[in-house]
Every structure is written in structure tokens, then in C-alpha cells.
């Protein structure tokens, strides 16, 4: 019997983990029923009022977040079969009100949706135990579902991103990656709503019988490659063209007539001065890493921020910025500077 440590939450805006320790068969059995929305979610949206589970486990007295998690003991795969499509409108610059290069998007169904039966067959072939269910907004025309696989041993938060890629390959699911929400998969602190639906009788469950997924500790980590939407690739291509023409965005930023020394630039106070929460620094390779809220959190799904941004400072190099949200994976230091200081 595999012991599992996981966390439950009352709704999407609940950041206080309810710790759960038990055996996988008990958890698997408990997930084979329909749950109802919980009161108390300030957002009021029924879906986001659903109780949720996370594969991450936490010490007592801390809030949900990547830096607070001790490890992850469940692989939770969300298959929403969607992609972001630009609406033709753009988010405004907070300083000038002028349109930015970040388009407003809506989710549309991908051309070749992944089916729950396909994922069940792959998990059966891999010989792992699992439970799957259709999610809140699933429909016969647009199937959406979730799969939960127990891990034989917890995976550390630091290794989680790399090993999610390994797991997709090992489980035979890489060929279906277009249907999965990869940024959510790579986020160890992500929430997954429990089974529920406006029409509970339409929920479909499936299970596979096998072993817990064993992830070799010495397995070489897979490279992290964040997926790009076509419009994001177009922004990156435009910036590369600027670079090839010899245009350097950073040269216009000066203090007393001298170029800004970006090697000594500290992003934390820049964000904090504008009301963005920044976590404490932690040792990372030869420098430090901080979790932070995203300056553009309002553009995230539901407008919720769960410390999705990362700031890395290494002596002698420029600082780096990365947001894990799928709509912001193409953004970096340039975007933070233009957001904070404008474009001269």
C-alpha cells in the first residue's frame, strides 16, 4: 500500500492547505463521487467554488505556494483540449492606456482533441494505477478530464518541472501533449478541482489498476521547454528581428546620461514599490531566487496569482524574470522594465 501525502482546499481562492495523509486506495475511492461547490469563495463563480486537491504537501501553518511545499506525491494531469486564440483586442499599458503587444485571448477547442479513452489506454499500457474523471465544463462536443496517478515516492519541488516531462514520456502521453495544460502540470502548487458538474449525472469516471509511478532519482532531468502560442512566437520573432537590425531595447534606459547597469539591477524593490508581492530570497546555484506575484496577474485565468513569477539574480549577470502562466511564458526582463519604467 502506497502512503500518500496531499492537500485539500475549500475553493480556488483558499490558500490554507488541509493536510491529508493516507493510503492511495482510500484516496482513490474517495474521488469516485460528485462534490458540490462550497460557500465562502469571494469570486462567487460556481466552478471556482468547488473544493480542490493538490499533490503537494506542506508543513503545518504555511500557506499554499511552491516555496512552502515539501514535495509532491500525486501526478495530476489536466486535459482541457484547448488553445488560446487572440480576440483582436489588446491589454492596455497601465501607464499610458495604449494597447500593448499582449492580446486578450479566449480558449477554443483544439482540432484533434485527446479522449479520456486514449489516456486510459496509455496508463494501462504503462502499468500504473490511476483515476480519471470528466471536469466541470466538459461536454460531449468538448471533452475535458483529469487524471490522477500516485507516485511511489515524493518528488521534490526543485525537480518537479523536469520530471513532469519525464513522466509524460514514460507514460506514453507525449503524443497527446497538445491536449494537456502543461503550465499547470509543471506547477507543483497547482489546484485540481474535485469531481463536480452542473449536471452531476453526466460525470464519467475511469480507473486503471497497476503500480504507483516510480520516478528514478538518478534519471537525467528533461529540459524545460515552455509551449508558445502562435501570437507569442510572433512577438518573439519581432524582437529577434529588432536585434538583427542592431536595435537594443535596453540602450534607451539611462541614469544621469549613463546606461543602466543591469548587472546590478535588483528587481525585487522595483516590483515591491509598485505593490507587487515578492518572497524572500533563497540560494539558487551561484545566486538567489525569489518567488513573486506576477505584475500582470489580472490577465491570468480567474485573475488569481499563486506566486507564479520567479526572479533570479546571479552576480555578474543580468537578472531574469519568468512567469509560469501560459499567457506570459514569452515575457522576461524587458517586459518588467517597460512595465515599471515605461518606454522612453
N, C-alpha and C positions, 0 to 999 in steps of 0.2 A: 504494500500500500504506500502510495506516494504522499507525504505530508505537503500541504500547500499553505503558503502564507500570502494572503491577498488583502485587499482593502475595499470596503463598500462606502458609497456616498449617497446622500439623500436625493440629490439632484445635480444638475450641471454646474451650479454656482457654489456648491458645497465643497470646501477645501479642507474639511476636518476628517481624516481617514478613520473609518470604523474598522479596526483591525480584525482579521479573521484568520484563524489557524485551524486546520482540519485536514481530513483525508480527501483526495480527489474524488472518489465515488460519491461522497456526501455532497460535495460542491456540484458535481455534475448532475446529480439527482435534483438538487435544489433549483437548478437553472431550467428544469423541464416543466415550467409553469409560467403563466402570464402574470406580470406585475402591473400595478396601476400607478399613475402619476402621484407624486407626493405634494402636499401643500408646503408653502414656505419658499418656493423658488421666486425670487424677486422679478425674474424675467416674465413669468406668467405663461410662457409657451408650454403647451402640454407635453410635447416631446422632451423638451429640456427640463421638465419637471419629473421625468422618470428617474427612479433610483438607478445607480450605476455601480460598476465594478472596475477595479484596476488590478492588473497583475503585479503592480509594485507594492511592496510592503514597507512600513515606516515604523520608527521607534515611537514610543508614546509621547504625546504632547507636541508633535510637529505638524505643520500643515502640508498639504499636497504640493509636490514640486520635485523636479529632477534632483536637485542638490540635497533634498531631505530623504530621498528614498534609499533604503539599504540594498535593495536588489529587486529582481523581477522573477516571478515563479510561474507566470502564465504567458503564453504567446497568444495574443488576441488579434485576429485578422478581420478587418472591416472591408467588405466588398460592396462598394456603393455603385460600381459600374458607371461612374460619372467623370466628366471632364469640365473644366471651366471654359466658358465661351464669353468673349467680350460683348458687352451690351451696346457699345458705341459711345458710352459716357465715361468720363474720367474723374477720379478723385481730385478734389481741389487742393492746391497748395495752401497750407494753413496761414501762411504769411500774406500772400497776395490774392488768394481766391482764384488764381488762374489754374486751368487744368494741368495736371501733371502727366507723366508717362504711364501712370498706373491706372489701367482701365477698370471700371466696375464690371464684374463678371456675374454670370449665373451658371448654375450647374445644368448640364444637359447629359443625356444618356450617351454612352459610347456606342460605336457602330456594332461591335461584336461583344455583347455583354457576357460575362462569365456566369455560369449557372452554379447553383448550390450542388447539383449532382456531380458536376465536373470536379469541384473541390473535394467532395466526399470521396470520389473515386481515387483522387490523388492521395488523400490522407490514409485511405485504406491500403493503397499500394505501398505507402511508406511505413505501414505497420504501427501507427500511433493512435492513441486514444484521443477522442475529441467529442465536442458537442457543437452543433450549429443551429442557428435559428434565423428566420427572416425578421428584419428590423422594422421599426415604426412606419417608415414611409415606403416600404416595399409594396409592389403591386404586380399583377400578372404581366403587365407591359414593361415593367422596370423592376426587375428583381434585385433586392438588396438584402444582404445577410451578413451574419457574423459567425466566426469560427473561433473556438477556444481550445487550445492544446496545452496540457500540463507539461511542465519541464521537470526532468529528473533531478536537476539541481538548479538553484537560483543562478541567474546571470547578473553580474554587476552592472550598475548603471553606466559605468565608463565603457563597457564593452557591448552595450546593448545595440547601438546603431549598426555596428559591424556584423553582429551575429544575427540580426534580423535578415540581413541579406543572405547569410549562410543558410539560415533556416528555410527561406523561400526555395533555394536551390535543392537542399536536401529533401524537402517535402514534395518536390516536383511541381512547385507552384510558380516558378519563374515565368513560365509561358503564359500565366494568367495575370501577370503583374499589372496590366493595363486596367484591370477591374478593381484592384486594391487601393485603399487610401494609404499610400506609402509614408507620407509625413506623419500620419497618426501612428502607424506601425512603429516608426522609429522613435516615437516619443514615449519613454518608459513611464511617464506620469499621466499618460492619456486615460480618459474615462471611456468606458463602453457601457451604453445603456443596457439594462437587463431586458429580457423578453417582454414586449408590450406592443400594443397596437390599438388604434381607434376602433378596430373590429377584431378583438382577441381571437375569435374563432378562425381567423384567416392565417394566424401564425403557423408556420411549418417548422418542425424540429427535425434534426437528423443527428445520428451519432455514429462513431466508428469505435471499434474495440481494438486495443493494442497496448503498446507500452507508452510511458511518458517519453517525451522527446529529450534525448540526451545530446547536449551540445558539447563537443570535446573542448576542454580548456585550452589545449595547445593548437587548436585549429587556427590557421592564419586568418586574421580578420579581413573581411572583404572591404574593398574600397567603398566609401560613401559617395554616391552619385545622386544628387537630388534631381528629380524629374523637372523638366521645363515645359511649360505650355508654349504653344507657337508664339503668342504675343510676348512672352518673356524672352524667348530666343531672339525675337526681332529687336527688343531693347538691347540685349547683349551684342547683337550684330551691329547695331547702330553705334554703340560705344566703341566697339573694336574698329569700326571704320573711322571714327574720330581719332583714335590712337594712331591708326595707319597714316592719317593725314598730318600727324605731328601735333595734334591738339591735345593738350594735357589739362584736364579739368582742375587739377589741384594748383596750377600755377597762378590762378586768379586770386587765391587766398593769401593775403599779406597782413603783417602787423608792423606798423611803422615803416611801411615800404619794403619790408623784407619778407621773403616767402615763409610761410608757416612751416615749422619743423614738425612734421607729422610723426617722426620717430619718438618725440617726447610728448605727444598729444595723449591726454587721459580722457577717454570717452565718458567715464562714469560721472564726473561732475557736470559735464555738458548735458547729459540726459537728466540728471537729478535737478539741475537748475530749471528745467522745463517740465518738472512734475512727473518724470518717468522713474519708476521704482527700479533700483539696482541692488543686487545682492552683494554679499561680502566676497572679497577675492579669495580664491583658492589656488594652491600651487598647481601649475599645469605645464608640463615639460620644463622649459627654461624660463617660463614667465608665470603669469597668473590668468585665471579665467573667472569671469563673473556671469551669473545668470541675471537677466534683466527683463522687464516688461518691454514689449515692442512699442516703439513710438507710433506705429500705425495699427494698434490693437483694434481700433474701431472697424477696420477692414477685415478682421478675422471672422470666421463663421460664428454668428451669435454675438459678436463683439466682445468675446471673452479672451482674456490673456492669462496664460498659465506659465509665466516665465519662459516664453518661447524664444527669447533672444539670448545670444551669447556674445560676450565681449572678451577678446583675448588680447593680452598685452605681453609682448616679448621684447626685452631690452635690445635696442639696435635695429628694430624693425617697426613698420607701421602697425598700429592697432587694427584689429579686424572686428567686423560685426557680421552676425548671421542670425536670421530669423528662421525658425523651423516651419512656420506656416507656409502652406503650399503656394500662396499668392505672393510671397515675399522671398522665395529662395534665391532669386536672381539678384537681390539687393545686397549692398555692402557698405563700406566706409563712405564712399561718395554720397550715397543716399542720406546717410545720417548727417553728414556735414551740410549738405544742401538743405535738409530739413531744419537743422539748428541755426545755420548762419545765412541761409538764402543763397541765391546765385548772384555774385557781384556783376 
